[in-house]
């Protein structure tokens, strides 16, 4: 679904970097897979064909946040602390 996105915060040694992978078209989704110490964030089509892949070393990841869309195609509202 359009609107799926994943934010990845990486420790790059001297700095912290933030990357974002977004489903760029309707019908696409973003999947997160962990294999052998490597985290892959993959944008795939409806048929499962990968469009883009981002790979990160699991030991360098500080945070990985998934922002899925709801059933109507809208992003979920963030809960606010009062």
N, CA, C and O atoms as a GROMACS GRO file, in nm:
protein
  328
    1UNK      N    1   0.083  -0.118   0.000
    1UNK     CA    2   0.000   0.000   0.000
    1UNK      C    3   0.088   0.124   0.000
    1UNK      O    4   0.193   0.128   0.063
    2UNK      N    5   0.044   0.223  -0.069
    2UNK     CA    6   0.120   0.347  -0.067
    2UNK      C    7   0.109   0.407   0.073
    2UNK      O    8   0.001   0.412   0.132
    3UNK      N    9   0.221   0.451   0.125
    3UNK     CA   10   0.222   0.505   0.260
    3UNK      C   11   0.302   0.420   0.355
    3UNK      O   12   0.342   0.468   0.460
    4UNK      N   13   0.325   0.293   0.322
    4UNK     CA   14   0.414   0.211   0.404
    4UNK      C   15   0.552   0.274   0.401
    4UNK      O   16   0.603   0.309   0.295
    5UNK      N   17   0.610   0.289   0.518
    5UNK     CA   18   0.746   0.340   0.522
    5UNK      C   19   0.817   0.285   0.645
    5UNK      O   20   0.753   0.250   0.745
    6UNK      N   21   0.949   0.279   0.636
    6UNK     CA   22   1.033   0.231   0.745
    6UNK      C   23   1.146   0.330   0.764
    6UNK      O   24   1.212   0.369   0.668
    7UNK      N   25   1.168   0.371   0.888
    7UNK     CA   26   1.279   0.459   0.923
    7UNK      C   27   1.385   0.375   0.993
    7UNK      O   28   1.353   0.295   1.081
    8UNK      N   29   1.512   0.394   0.956
    8UNK     CA   30   1.623   0.321   1.014
    8UNK      C   31   1.725   0.423   1.064
    8UNK      O   32   1.768   0.510   0.989
    9UNK      N   33   1.763   0.412   1.191
    9UNK     CA   34   1.864   0.500   1.250
    9UNK      C   35   1.990   0.415   1.270
    9UNK      O   36   1.986   0.311   1.335
   10UNK      N   37   2.102   0.461   1.212
   10UNK     CA   38   2.227   0.386   1.208
   10UNK      C   39   2.336   0.461   1.283
   10UNK      O   40   2.347   0.584   1.275
   11UNK      N   41   2.419   0.386   1.357
   11UNK     CA   42   2.541   0.440   1.417
   11UNK      C   43   2.649   0.429   1.311
   11UNK      O   44   2.695   0.319   1.280
   12UNK      N   45   2.691   0.543   1.256
   12UNK     CA   46   2.790   0.543   1.150
   12UNK      C   47   2.930   0.577   1.202
   12UNK      O   48   3.012   0.632   1.129
   13UNK      N   49   2.957   0.544   1.327
   13UNK     CA   50   3.088   0.572   1.384
   13UNK      C   51   3.093   0.707   1.450
   13UNK      O   52   3.076   0.718   1.571
   14UNK      N   53   3.116   0.811   1.373
   14UNK     CA   54   3.127   0.946   1.426
   14UNK      C   55   2.995   1.021   1.424
   14UNK      O   56   2.984   1.129   1.483
   15UNK      N   57   2.895   0.967   1.357
   15UNK     CA   58   2.766   1.035   1.344
   15UNK      C   59   2.653   0.933   1.345
   15UNK      O   60   2.675   0.812   1.332
   16UNK      N   61   2.533   0.984   1.361
   16UNK     CA   62   2.414   0.901   1.352
   16UNK      C   63   2.342   0.942   1.225
   16UNK      O   64   2.320   1.060   1.200
   17UNK      N   65   2.306   0.843   1.144
   17UNK     CA   66   2.237   0.871   1.017
   17UNK      C   67   2.099   0.807   1.018
   17UNK      O   68   2.078   0.701   1.076
   18UNK      N   69   2.007   0.874   0.953
   18UNK     CA   70   1.870   0.824   0.943
   18UNK      C   71   1.837   0.799   0.796
   18UNK      O   72   1.859   0.884   0.710
   19UNK      N   73   1.784   0.681   0.770
   19UNK     CA   74   1.741   0.645   0.634
   19UNK      C   75   1.592   0.614   0.638
   19UNK      O   76   1.538   0.574   0.741
   20UNK      N   77   1.528   0.634   0.525
   20UNK     CA   78   1.385   0.608   0.515
   20UNK      C   79   1.357   0.537   0.383
   20UNK      O   80   1.400   0.582   0.277
   21UNK      N   81   1.285   0.425   0.392
   21UNK     CA   82   1.243   0.352   0.272
   21UNK      C   83   1.091   0.363   0.266
   21UNK      O   84   1.022   0.328   0.362
   22UNK      N   85   1.039   0.412   0.153
   22UNK     CA   86   0.897   0.439   0.138
   22UNK      C   87   0.843   0.363   0.017
   22UNK      O   88   0.909   0.354  -0.086
   23UNK      N   89   0.721   0.308   0.031
   23UNK     CA   90   0.653   0.248  -0.083
   23UNK      C   91   0.613   0.362  -0.176
   23UNK      O   92   0.529   0.445  -0.140
   24UNK      N   93   0.672   0.367  -0.295
   24UNK     CA   94   0.658   0.484  -0.382
   24UNK      C   95   0.531   0.486  -0.465
   24UNK      O   96   0.493   0.591  -0.516
   25UNK      N   97   0.465   0.372  -0.481
   25UNK     CA   98   0.343   0.367  -0.562
   25UNK      C   99   0.236   0.285  -0.493
   25UNK      O  100   0.265   0.205  -0.404
   26UNK      N  101   0.111   0.305  -0.535
   26UNK     CA  102   0.001   0.229  -0.479
   26UNK      C  103   0.020   0.081  -0.510
   26UNK      O  104   0.063   0.045  -0.620
   27UNK      N  105  -0.010  -0.004  -0.415
   27UNK     CA  106   0.005  -0.148  -0.435
   27UNK      C  107   0.138  -0.202  -0.390
   27UNK      O  108   0.154  -0.324  -0.378
   28UNK      N  109   0.234  -0.117  -0.364
   28UNK     CA  110   0.365  -0.164  -0.317
   28UNK      C  111   0.366  -0.164  -0.165
   28UNK      O  112   0.287  -0.096  -0.100
   29UNK      N  113   0.457  -0.242  -0.109
   29UNK     CA  114   0.471  -0.250   0.035
   29UNK      C  115   0.618  -0.258   0.071
   29UNK      O  116   0.703  -0.283  -0.015
   30UNK      N  117   0.648  -0.235   0.197
   30UNK     CA  118   0.786  -0.241   0.245
   30UNK      C  119   0.796  -0.356   0.344
   30UNK      O  120   0.717  -0.365   0.438
   31UNK      N  121   0.891  -0.445   0.322
   31UNK     CA  122   0.912  -0.560   0.408
   31UNK      C  123   1.048  -0.549   0.476
   31UNK      O  124   1.143  -0.496   0.418
   32UNK      N  125   1.057  -0.600   0.600
   32UNK     CA  126   1.182  -0.601   0.675
   32UNK      C  127   1.219  -0.746   0.703
   32UNK      O  128   1.138  -0.822   0.757
   33UNK      N  129   1.342  -0.784   0.665
   33UNK     CA  130   1.390  -0.922   0.682
   33UNK      C  131   1.526  -0.918   0.750
   33UNK      O  132   1.612  -0.836   0.714
   34UNK      N  133   1.546  -1.006   0.849
   34UNK     CA  134   1.676  -1.015   0.916
   34UNK      C  135   1.738  -1.151   0.883
   34UNK      O  136   1.677  -1.255   0.906
   35UNK      N  137   1.860  -1.148   0.828
   35UNK     CA  138   1.931  -1.270   0.791
   35UNK      C  139   2.078  -1.256   0.826
   35UNK      O  140   2.144  -1.162   0.780
   36UNK      N  141   2.130  -1.346   0.906
   36UNK     CA  142   2.274  -1.354   0.936
   36UNK      C  143   2.338  -1.222   0.972
   36UNK      O  144   2.443  -1.187   0.919
   37UNK      N  145   2.274  -1.148   1.060
   37UNK     CA  146   2.332  -1.022   1.106
   37UNK      C  147   2.314  -0.905   1.012
   37UNK      O  148   2.373  -0.799   1.032
   38UNK      N  149   2.232  -0.923   0.909
   38UNK     CA  150   2.205  -0.816   0.812
   38UNK      C  151   2.054  -0.794   0.807
   38UNK      O  152   1.977  -0.889   0.794
   39UNK      N  153   2.013  -0.670   0.818
   39UNK     CA  154   1.872  -0.635   0.808
   39UNK      C  155   1.848  -0.579   0.669
   39UNK      O  156   1.914  -0.484   0.627
   40UNK      N  157   1.753  -0.638   0.597
   40UNK     CA  158   1.717  -0.591   0.463
   40UNK      C  159   1.580  -0.525   0.470
   40UNK      O  160   1.486  -0.581   0.525
   41UNK      N  161   1.569  -0.406   0.414
   41UNK     CA  162   1.443  -0.335   0.401
   41UNK      C  163   1.414  -0.332   0.251
   41UNK      O  164   1.488  -0.271   0.174
   42UNK      N  165   1.305  -0.398   0.210
   42UNK     CA  166   1.278  -0.421   0.068
   42UNK      C  167   1.143  -0.362   0.030
   42UNK      O  168   1.042  -0.387   0.095
   43UNK      N  169   1.142  -0.283  -0.077
   43UNK     CA  170   1.016  -0.237  -0.136
   43UNK      C  171   0.978  -0.338  -0.242
   43UNK      O  172   1.056  -0.363  -0.335
   44UNK      N  173   0.858  -0.397  -0.230
   44UNK     CA  174   0.815  -0.500  -0.325
   44UNK      C  175   0.682  -0.463  -0.388
   44UNK      O  176   0.603  -0.387  -0.330
   45UNK      N  177   0.657  -0.518  -0.508
   45UNK     CA  178   0.532  -0.496  -0.578
   45UNK      C  179   0.426  -0.594  -0.526
   45UNK      O  180   0.454  -0.675  -0.438
   46UNK      N  181   0.307  -0.586  -0.581
   46UNK     CA  182   0.198  -0.677  -0.540
   46UNK      C  183   0.235  -0.823  -0.566
   46UNK      O  184   0.192  -0.912  -0.491
   47UNK      N  185   0.312  -0.848  -0.669
   47UNK     CA  186   0.348  -0.986  -0.704
   47UNK      C  187   0.471  -1.036  -0.628
   47UNK      O  188   0.509  -1.152  -0.642
   48UNK      N  189   0.531  -0.949  -0.547
   48UNK     CA  190   0.646  -0.988  -0.467
   48UNK      C  191   0.781  -0.961  -0.532
   48UNK      O  192   0.884  -1.002  -0.480
   49UNK      N  193   0.781  -0.892  -0.643
   49UNK     CA  194   0.906  -0.857  -0.711
   49UNK      C  195   0.974  -0.741  -0.639
   49UNK      O  196   0.913  -0.636  -0.622
   50UNK      N  197   1.100  -0.758  -0.596
   50UNK     CA  198   1.169  -0.648  -0.527
   50UNK      C  199   1.198  -0.532  -0.623
   50UNK      O  200   1.241  -0.553  -0.736
   51UNK      N  201   1.173  -0.411  -0.575
   51UNK     CA  202   1.200  -0.290  -0.653
   51UNK      C  203   1.329  -0.225  -0.604
   51UNK      O  204   1.416  -0.192  -0.684
   52UNK      N  205   1.339  -0.206  -0.471
   52UNK     CA  206   1.458  -0.148  -0.409
   52UNK      C  207   1.491  -0.227  -0.284
   52UNK      O  208   1.402  -0.278  -0.217
   53UNK      N  209   1.618  -0.237  -0.252
   53UNK     CA  210   1.662  -0.305  -0.132
   53UNK      C  211   1.767  -0.220  -0.061
   53UNK      O  212   1.860  -0.169  -0.124
   54UNK      N  213   1.751  -0.207   0.069
   54UNK     CA  214   1.852  -0.139   0.152
   54UNK      C  215   1.900  -0.240   0.255
   54UNK      O  216   1.819  -0.306   0.321
   55UNK      N  217   2.032  -0.254   0.269
   55UNK     CA  218   2.089  -0.351   0.364
   55UNK      C  219   2.171  -0.278   0.469
   55UNK      O  220   2.248  -0.187   0.439
   56UNK      N  221   2.152  -0.322   0.595
   56UNK     CA  222   2.222  -0.261   0.707
   56UNK      C  223   2.275  -0.371   0.798
   56UNK      O  224   2.211  -0.475   0.814
   57UNK      N  225   2.391  -0.349   0.858
   57UNK     CA  226   2.444  -0.442   0.957
   57UNK      C  227   2.359  -0.429   1.084
   57UNK      O  228   2.338  -0.318   1.133
   58UNK      N  229   2.310  -0.541   1.135
   58UNK     CA  230   2.222  -0.539   1.251
   58UNK      C  231   2.290  -0.478   1.373
   58UNK      O  232   2.224  -0.415   1.455
   59UNK      N  233   2.421  -0.496   1.386
   59UNK     CA  234   2.492  -0.443   1.502
   59UNK      C  235   2.503  -0.291   1.500
   59UNK      O  236   2.532  -0.230   1.604
   60UNK      N  237   2.480  -0.228   1.386
   60UNK     CA  238   2.488  -0.082   1.374
   60UNK      C  239   2.353  -0.012   1.386
   60UNK      O  240   2.348   0.110   1.395
   61UNK      N  241   2.244  -0.088   1.387
   61UNK     CA  242   2.110  -0.028   1.392
   61UNK      C  243   2.077   0.014   1.534
   61UNK      O  244   2.082  -0.068   1.626
   62UNK      N  245   2.042   0.141   1.552
   62UNK     CA  246   1.999   0.192   1.681
   62UNK      C  247   1.848   0.184   1.695
   62UNK      O  248   1.796   0.156   1.803
   63UNK      N  249   1.775   0.209   1.585
   63UNK     CA  250   1.629   0.203   1.587
   63UNK      C  251   1.578   0.170   1.448
   63UNK      O  252   1.634   0.213   1.347
   64UNK      N  253   1.470   0.093   1.444
   64UNK     CA  254   1.402   0.060   1.319
   64UNK      C  255   1.254   0.077   1.348
   64UNK      O  256   1.197   0.002   1.428
   65UNK      N  257   1.191   0.174   1.282
   65UNK     CA  258   1.051   0.206   1.309
   65UNK      C  259   0.971   0.184   1.182
   65UNK      O  260   1.002   0.240   1.077
   66UNK      N  261   0.866   0.100   1.193
   66UNK     CA  262   0.778   0.075   1.079
   66UNK      C  263   0.654   0.162   1.093
   66UNK      O  264   0.596   0.171   1.202
   67UNK      N  265   0.613   0.226   0.984
   67UNK     CA  266   0.494   0.311   0.982
   67UNK      C  267   0.397   0.252   0.879
   67UNK      O  268   0.398   0.295   0.763
   68UNK      N  269   0.314   0.155   0.918
   68UNK     CA  270   0.220   0.097   0.822
   68UNK      C  271   0.099   0.188   0.800
   68UNK      O  272   0.076   0.280   0.878
   69UNK      N  273   0.023   0.160   0.695
   69UNK     CA  274  -0.101   0.233   0.669
   69UNK      C  275  -0.216   0.147   0.720
   69UNK      O  276  -0.202   0.026   0.735
   70UNK      N  277  -0.330   0.211   0.747
   70UNK     CA  278  -0.446   0.135   0.792
   70UNK      C  279  -0.522   0.080   0.671
   70UNK      O  280  -0.476   0.096   0.558
   71UNK      N  281  -0.637   0.017   0.694
   71UNK     CA  282  -0.713  -0.048   0.586
   71UNK      C  283  -0.764   0.049   0.481
   71UNK      O  284  -0.785   0.010   0.367
   72UNK      N  285  -0.785   0.175   0.518
   72UNK     CA  286  -0.836   0.274   0.422
   72UNK      C  287  -0.725   0.344   0.346
   72UNK      O  288  -0.754   0.433   0.265
   73UNK      N  289  -0.599   0.306   0.368
   73UNK     CA  290  -0.489   0.366   0.296
   73UNK      C  291  -0.434   0.491   0.361
   73UNK      O  292  -0.355   0.563   0.299
   74UNK      N  293  -0.475   0.519   0.486
   74UNK     CA  294  -0.426   0.637   0.555
   74UNK      C  295  -0.324   0.596   0.659
   74UNK      O  296  -0.332   0.487   0.714
   75UNK      N  297  -0.228   0.683   0.685
   75UNK     CA  298  -0.130   0.653   0.788
   75UNK      C  299  -0.197   0.659   0.924
   75UNK      O  300  -0.285   0.742   0.947
   76UNK      N  301  -0.155   0.571   1.012
   76UNK     CA  302  -0.210   0.569   1.147
   76UNK      C  303  -0.163   0.691   1.224
   76UNK      O  304  -0.049   0.736   1.207
   77UNK      N  305  -0.249   0.744   1.308
   77UNK     CA  306  -0.213   0.859   1.391
   77UNK      C  307  -0.122   0.814   1.503
   77UNK      O  308  -0.144   0.707   1.562
   78UNK      N  309  -0.022   0.893   1.533
   78UNK     CA  310   0.069   0.863   1.643
   78UNK      C  311   0.000   0.894   1.775
   78UNK      O  312  -0.072   0.993   1.786
   79UNK      N  313   0.020   0.810   1.874
   79UNK     CA  314  -0.036   0.834   2.006
   79UNK      C  315   0.044   0.942   2.076
   79UNK      O  316   0.168   0.938   2.077
   80UNK      N  317  -0.023   1.038   2.132
   80UNK     CA  318   0.045   1.148   2.201
   80UNK      C  319   0.037   1.126   2.351
   80UNK      O  320  -0.068   1.089   2.403
   81UNK      N  321   0.147   1.149   2.420
   81UNK     CA  322   0.149   1.140   2.565
   81UNK      C  323   0.105   1.274   2.623
   81UNK      O  324   0.157   1.379   2.584
   82UNK      N  325   0.011   1.271   2.715
   82UNK     CA  326  -0.035   1.395   2.779
   82UNK      C  327   0.022   1.408   2.917
   82UNK      O  328  -0.005   1.506   2.986
   0.00000   0.00000   0.00000
